[in-house]
Amino acid sequence: MQDWDDLRHFLAVARKGSTMAAAKALGVSQSTVHRRLQALENRLGRQLVKRHPTGYRLTELGEKVRSYAEGVEDAVAAFERRLAANENELTGIIRFTCPEAVGYRLMRSSLPEKFNTLFPALRIEFIMSDTLVDLAKGHADVAIRAAAPTDNELIGRKIADSPWAVYASHSYVSRHGRPERKEDINQHTVVRFAGEMSDHPAARWLRSVAPNARVGAHATSLPTMILAVRSGIGLAPLPLIVGENESDLVRLLGPFPDLNTQFYLLMHQDMKRTPRVRAFFDFIVDEVKPVRAILEGKPSAP
């Protein structure tokens, strides 16, 4: 019988393509990943991965057994969700995931303190990430996501529309002026989204309105986009929740009705009767007005 923990490390290497990236994703050392992978291969007496100049690739056997390992992963996650769903006490930790910009403003608001006053035996653990944290695998209990759910096992509701506008630094405006309309962006230097963010609606919008603009930098995440715009190298679309709270930036155009991010409050359907998870989910629903103000970048947010 295989050790699930070894299979978990194997899947991380299969998905990330390197033991260093797998170690970062799992929160362990690179040597631990090597050791777990070698232990699995030693028990099997077969090689599952091969080292290449660009990282690790699965062997033919590795490709064949990957789907079975993922099946074990899903079964373990379902088992853990069922156990959690049978908890009856309002105690413990709620793992709450949201985009970085959202988490920062929520933590600065009065909402965590208000929740702790209502439920002193519960503690919120923020998992701030601009990539999706897997609720099905139990990596988080409740999520606010900037996208509609595609997994039918996730339940929740839309809680806000977050508008976007075009921003630049004060230094950029003093050197290059400001566009008067969105078509004028074509005559400016922009910061474009790259990598996984290249298909983001804001990235597509910028390419459509300014296909010939000079590119000053590419950013693979929203935080790096913010840093690039703050540096003065170019202008870019940013959500109001970010732009209106950056003193180094000035809004040039917008917000644009066709460039909104829809925020959803979500949890896995297996967790809806778990008291600690339900308490936090219902708290966000009850406090949706101040939460919406935060997501929309309004100054009235607590």
N, C-alpha and C positions, 0 to 999 in steps of 0.2 A: 504493500500500500504506500502511495506516495505522500510526502509531507506537503500539505497545502502551502505552507510558507515558501517552500522551494519553488512550487509552481507559480506563486505570486511573483517571485523575483524573475523567473523565466519570462513571464508575460510582460513585465516591465521592460526587460531588455528587448523583447520582440517588438514592443510598441515604440520605444524610444530610440532604438538603433545603436545605443552605446551603454556601457555599464556606468559611466559617469552620470548620464542623463537619467538612467534608471534609478541610481542611488539618490539623486536629488528628488525624483518623484516619490520615492518611498520613504525619504527622510532617514536614510541609513548611509553608512560609509560605502565607498566603492569596493573595498576589500570584502565587505559582507556580501555584496552582490556576486562577486567572483566566487566566494566560498559556497554560497547557496547554489549557484548555477553548476559548479563543479560537483557538488554533492549529488544533485539530481542526475547529472550525466553519468556519474560513477555508479549509481544504483541501477540505471538503465543499461549501462555498458555500451551506450551509443552517444554520439555527438549531436547536440541539438542546435548549436550555433557555431559559426565560423568567424574568425577575425578577418576583417578586410581593412584596407587603408583608410576607408571612410567610416569605419565602425564595425558593428556586428550584423551579420545576416543569418537568417535561419537556414539550417540544412533542410534537405528534402524531408527528413523525419520530423524536424522541428516544425515545418509548415503543416505537416499532417496532424500533429498532436496539439497544435495551438488551439484549434476550435474546441477540443475536448477540455483543455485547461481552462478556456474561457467558460465552458459549461460548468466546471467545478466552481469557478469564481462566482458565477451567477447563483449557483445553489448555496454557496456559503453566505453570500450577501442576503439572499432570501431568508435563510435560516436566522441570521442576525436581526433582520427586520422583524421577523415574527417574534423573536424573543423580546425585542424592544417594545413591540406593540402590546405585550402583556404586562408591561410595567404599570403599576397602579398609583404610584406616589408622585407628587409634584416636587421631585428632587432631582438633582443631577445637572448635566450640561446640555445645552442646546447648541449644536454646531450650526452656525448660520453663515451662509456664503452669499457674497454679493460682489459686484465690481468694486475695484479699489476706490474710485472717486466717491461711490455711494457709501462704502464702509467708513471712509474718513469723516464724512459729514454726519452720518448716523451716530458715530461714536462721540462726536462733538456736541450732539444735540442732547436734549433732556430725556430722550426716550429710553436709553438703557437704565438710567437711574429710576425712572418711573416704573419700568418693568421689575427691577429689583425690589422696589418698595412693595409692589403687589405680590411678588413671588420670591421671598427672601431665600428660599432653599434652592432656587434655580439660578444658573449662571450662563450667560451668553458667551460663547466662544466664536469670535469673528474669524471667518476664513475669507480673506479678501483676494480675489483673483479675477482677472479679465478673461480667463478661460473657464469653461464650464466644469464645475466640480460635480462628480457623479452622485446623484441622490440614490439611484438604484443600488449602487454598491455600498451605500452607507457612509460615504465620505463626508456627507453633511446631512442635516435633518430638514432644514428649511432654506429656501433660496429666494433671492430677488434676482431675476435675470433680465437682461436687456434683449430678450427675444422670446417669441411665443414657443411653448413647449412642443416638441415633436414626438415625445415619448407618451404613449397613451396611458402609462401607469402613473404619470405625474398629474396631480390635481391642484387647482388653485384659481387665481383670477387676475385679470389685468388691473393694475393699480395706478398707472400713470402713463402719460405721453411726455417724453423728455425732448424739448426742441433743441435744434442745433443752429449755430450761427458761425460766421467767418471771423476769425480773430488773428491779430498780429501783435507783436510787441510794440511798445511805444518807440523803441529805437528804430524798428523797421519802418514805422510810419513816418518818422522824422527824416529818414533817408530816402524813402521811395514813394511817399504819399500813400493815399488810400484809394481803393476802387470805389466808384460811385454806384456801380451796379454789378451784378454777378458776372456779366460778360467781360467786364474789365479785368477779372482775375487772370484772364489769358495773358495780360501784359505784365504780370507780376511773377515773383518767385514763390513757389508753393512747397509745402512739405506733404509728401504723399505717403499713404499707408502701404506697407509691403508685407510679404509673407502671408500668414493666415489672415491678416487684416485687410489684404488687398481686395477681398470681395465684400468688405463691409459696405452697407448702403452709402455711408458718407464718402468712402473711397470711390465708389461708382459715380456718385453725384459730382465729385470734384473732377473726375476724368471727363464727364459729359459737359460740364460748363466751361472747363479750361483745358481742353486737350493739348494745347500748344504752350502751356505755361512752362517757364523754366522750373526745374526741380532742384531745390536746394538741399534736400535730404529725404531719406526714406525712413519711416518708423514702423516697427513691427508690433507696437502696442500703443495704447492710449497714453500711458505715462511717458513713453519716449517721444510721442508726438507733442505732448505738452512741453517737454524740455526743449525740443527743437524749436517750437514756435517762440518760447520764452527767450531763446538765444538770439532771436532776431534774424534768423537765416531765411525765413519765409512765412507766409500766411497759410492758414488751414482751417477747415471746419472743425469745431469742437462743440460738445454739448454744453448748454448753458450752465448745468450743474458744475462744470469745470471752469469755463471761461469767465463767468461772472464772479468767481471767487479767486481769481488770479490777478493780483494788483499790477503785475508786470504786463498784462495784456489789455488790449482795447478791442471792443467789438466793432467790426467794420461794416458788416452786412448781416441782415437777418434779424430774428430767426426766420427760417423758411418752412412753410407749411408742409412741403413735400419731403422734409428731412427731419423726421421724428424717430426717436427710439421708444418703443413700447416696452414698459417694464411689467413683469409678471411676478406675483408671489406664488411660490410653488412648494409642494412637498410630495413625497411618494405616497400613493394611496394606502399602502400597508401601514403607514405611520399616523393615519388620521385619527385613530383612537388611542394613540399613545398620549397620556395626559400632559407630559412636559412639552412635547412637540405641539400638541393642539393648543396649549396655553399660550405659547409664543406666537403661533400662527394667528390665533384669534386676537391677540393683543395688537398685532400689526394691522389686522383688518379694522379693529376698533379705532386705531390711531391713523387711519389711512390719510386723513387730511394733512397732518403735519409731515407724514412720510411722503405724500405726493408733492408737497411744497419743496421738500429736500430733493426729490428726484427731478423736479422741474427747474431747480436752480433759483427758486424764489427767495427773496430776502426775509420773508415772513416765517421761514422754517425755524423751528425752535433751536 
